[in-house]
Amino acid sequence: MSDLFTGPDGQPRCHWCSATPDYVDYHDREWGFPVADDRRLFEKLCLEGFQSGLSWRTILAKWENFRAAFAGFDYDKVAAFTEADVERLLQDAGIVRHRGKIEAVINNAARAQELVAEKGSLAAYFWGFEPAAEDLPEPQTVSTTPESVAISKDLKKKGWKFVGPTTVYAFMQAMGLVNDHADGCAVREKVIKARAEFDSPGCRG
């Protein structure tokens, strides 16, 4: 099967987004473009955690509901959620009602606060793991990388939950730490341009 499909505008795109028009919009506007905003980074990582074992289509359809349920993914607000909030969210049909994943978001919000205190920002932390161009695998050929394994291991050590290497790699794809648009995809070059203009906040150590 080809890595590409021709969109309604005649442009070639990654084949995975052919399933639904919602995928096309997400693929064209969000996926792979570099992100440095801490709230958006937290949101993307949380949504990838919720996606674990499910279709991304399910998460995408519920995205605005997730935002409403989790205070716009403001981790300072989410960190203050209580058991009453967990019970409230378990009754919210607009999101994925999985106790472990809901509790993980609240836990991870507190861990995000700690990480910001340690590194200055979530962006500085995550962009510190950006792989060198020569170390990147061929687009859409792997589900984990040494960097996703390293991030997962470090986050788990810091107390984060639902951050396995595959989930972390999906997050890396989504937030632009890697450009996994297929070769020949019309958006791949747009992401390359956006990354060239992006001032990376990454720091190691």
C-alpha positions as CSV (number, residue, x, y, z in Angstrom):
1,M,0.0,0.0,0.0
2,S,1.2,3.5,-0.9
3,D,2.3,5.8,1.9
4,L,0.3,8.5,0.2
5,F,-3.3,9.3,-0.9
6,T,-4.6,12.1,-3.1
7,G,-6.8,14.5,-1.1
8,P,-9.9,16.3,-2.3
9,D,-7.7,19.2,-3.4
10,G,-5.5,16.9,-5.5
11,Q,-2.6,17.2,-3.1
12,P,-0.7,14.1,-1.9
13,R,-1.0,13.4,1.9
14,C,0.0,10.7,4.3
15,H,-2.3,7.7,3.7
16,W,-3.4,7.4,7.3
17,C,-5.5,10.5,7.1
18,S,-7.6,9.2,4.2
19,A,-10.1,7.5,6.7
20,T,-12.1,10.7,7.5
21,P,-12.1,14.4,6.6
22,D,-11.4,15.1,10.3
23,Y,-8.1,13.4,9.9
24,V,-7.2,15.5,6.9
25,D,-7.8,18.7,8.8
26,Y,-5.8,17.5,11.8
27,H,-3.0,16.2,9.5
28,D,-2.8,19.6,7.6
29,R,-3.0,21.9,10.6
30,E,-1.7,20.2,13.7
31,W,0.2,17.0,13.2
32,G,4.0,17.4,13.1
33,F,4.1,21.2,13.4
34,P,6.5,22.3,16.1
35,V,4.9,23.3,19.4
36,A,6.6,25.2,22.3
37,D,3.5,26.1,24.3
38,D,3.4,24.2,27.6
39,R,-0.3,23.9,27.8
40,R,-0.5,22.5,24.3
41,L,2.3,20.1,25.0
42,F,0.5,18.8,28.1
43,E,-2.7,18.5,26.1
44,K,-1.1,16.5,23.3
45,L,0.6,14.1,25.7
46,C,-2.6,13.6,27.7
47,L,-4.6,12.9,24.5
48,E,-2.1,10.4,23.3
49,G,-2.4,8.7,26.7
50,F,-6.2,8.6,26.3
51,Q,-5.8,7.2,22.8
52,S,-3.9,4.2,24.0
53,G,-5.8,1.1,22.9
54,L,-8.3,3.2,21.0
55,S,-8.7,4.8,17.6
56,W,-7.3,8.4,17.2
57,R,-10.6,9.1,15.5
58,T,-12.4,8.6,18.8
59,I,-10.1,11.1,20.5
60,L,-10.3,13.6,17.7
61,A,-14.2,13.5,17.8
62,K,-14.1,14.2,21.6
63,W,-11.3,16.8,21.6
64,E,-13.4,19.8,22.6
65,N,-15.1,17.7,25.2
66,F,-11.7,16.8,26.7
67,R,-10.7,20.5,26.7
68,A,-13.9,21.4,28.6
69,A,-13.6,18.5,31.0
70,F,-9.9,19.2,31.9
71,A,-10.0,23.0,32.2
72,G,-8.4,23.6,28.8
73,F,-5.5,21.3,29.9
74,D,-4.2,24.0,32.2
75,Y,-2.0,21.7,34.3
76,D,-2.0,24.1,37.2
77,K,-5.8,23.9,37.4
78,V,-5.9,20.1,36.7
79,A,-3.4,19.4,39.4
80,A,-5.9,20.8,41.9
81,F,-8.6,18.3,40.8
82,T,-10.0,16.1,43.6
83,E,-11.6,12.7,43.8
84,A,-14.9,14.5,43.3
85,D,-13.6,15.6,40.0
86,V,-12.6,12.1,39.1
87,E,-16.2,10.9,39.8
88,R,-17.6,13.8,37.8
89,L,-15.4,12.9,34.8
90,L,-16.4,9.3,35.0
91,Q,-19.9,10.4,34.4
92,D,-19.0,12.6,31.4
93,A,-20.1,10.8,28.3
94,G,-18.3,13.3,26.1
95,I,-14.8,11.9,27.0
96,V,-13.2,8.5,27.4
97,R,-14.5,7.3,30.8
98,H,-11.5,5.3,32.0
99,R,-10.6,5.8,35.6
100,G,-6.9,5.0,35.2
101,K,-6.5,7.5,32.3
102,I,-8.4,10.2,34.1
103,E,-6.4,9.8,37.2
104,A,-3.2,9.8,35.2
105,V,-4.0,13.2,33.7
106,I,-4.5,14.6,37.2
107,N,-1.3,13.0,38.4
108,N,0.6,14.1,35.4
109,A,-0.5,17.7,35.9
110,A,1.2,17.8,39.2
111,R,4.2,16.1,37.7
112,A,4.2,18.8,35.0
113,Q,4.3,21.5,37.6
114,E,7.4,19.8,39.1
115,L,9.0,19.4,35.7
116,V,8.5,23.1,35.0
117,A,10.0,24.0,38.3
118,E,13.0,21.8,37.4
119,K,13.6,22.6,33.8
120,G,11.9,26.0,33.3
121,S,9.2,24.7,30.9
122,L,7.8,21.5,29.5
123,A,9.0,22.8,26.1
124,A,12.6,23.0,27.3
125,Y,12.5,19.5,28.6
126,F,10.9,17.8,25.6
127,W,12.8,19.7,22.9
128,G,16.0,18.6,24.7
129,F,15.3,15.2,23.3
130,E,15.1,16.2,19.7
131,P,17.0,13.6,17.7
132,A,19.7,14.6,15.2
133,A,18.5,14.6,11.6
134,E,20.9,11.8,10.7
135,D,19.4,9.6,13.4
136,L,15.8,9.8,12.2
137,P,14.3,6.6,10.8
138,E,12.4,6.6,7.5
139,P,9.0,8.3,8.0
140,Q,6.2,6.0,9.4
141,T,8.4,3.0,9.8
142,V,8.7,2.7,13.6
143,S,6.5,3.0,16.6
144,T,9.3,3.7,19.1
145,T,12.7,5.3,18.9
146,P,15.6,5.5,21.4
147,E,14.4,9.1,22.2
148,S,10.9,7.9,22.9
149,V,12.2,5.1,25.1
150,A,14.5,7.6,27.0
151,I,11.6,10.1,27.5
152,S,9.3,7.4,28.7
153,K,11.8,6.0,31.1
154,D,12.6,9.4,32.5
155,L,9.0,10.5,32.9
156,K,8.1,7.2,34.6
157,K,11.0,7.8,37.0
158,K,9.5,11.2,37.7
159,G,6.2,9.7,38.5
160,W,4.2,10.2,35.2
161,K,1.7,7.6,34.1
162,F,0.4,6.4,30.7
163,V,3.7,7.5,29.1
164,G,4.9,4.3,27.5
165,P,7.5,4.5,24.6
166,T,4.8,4.1,21.9
167,T,2.6,6.7,23.4
168,V,5.6,9.0,23.8
169,Y,6.6,8.5,20.1
170,A,3.0,9.4,19.0
171,F,3.4,12.5,21.1
172,M,6.7,13.3,19.5
173,Q,5.1,12.9,16.0
174,A,2.2,15.2,17.0
175,M,4.2,18.0,18.6
176,G,6.9,18.1,15.9
177,L,9.8,16.6,17.8
178,V,10.0,14.5,14.7
179,N,8.6,15.1,11.2
180,D,6.9,11.8,10.4
181,H,5.0,13.0,7.3
182,A,5.6,10.6,4.5
183,D,8.1,11.5,1.8
184,G,6.0,13.1,-1.0
185,C,3.3,14.3,1.4
186,A,2.4,18.0,0.6
187,V,2.5,18.9,4.3
188,R,6.0,17.5,4.9
189,E,7.7,20.4,3.3
190,K,5.4,22.8,5.3
191,V,6.6,21.2,8.5
192,I,10.2,21.4,7.4
193,K,9.8,25.1,6.8
194,A,8.0,25.6,10.1
195,R,10.8,23.8,11.9
196,A,13.4,25.9,10.2
197,E,11.7,29.0,11.5
198,F,11.1,27.6,14.9
199,D,13.3,28.7,17.8
200,S,13.8,25.5,19.8
201,P,13.6,25.9,23.6
202,G,15.4,22.6,24.2
203,C,18.0,22.2,26.8
204,R,19.7,19.0,28.0
205,G,20.8,18.0,31.4
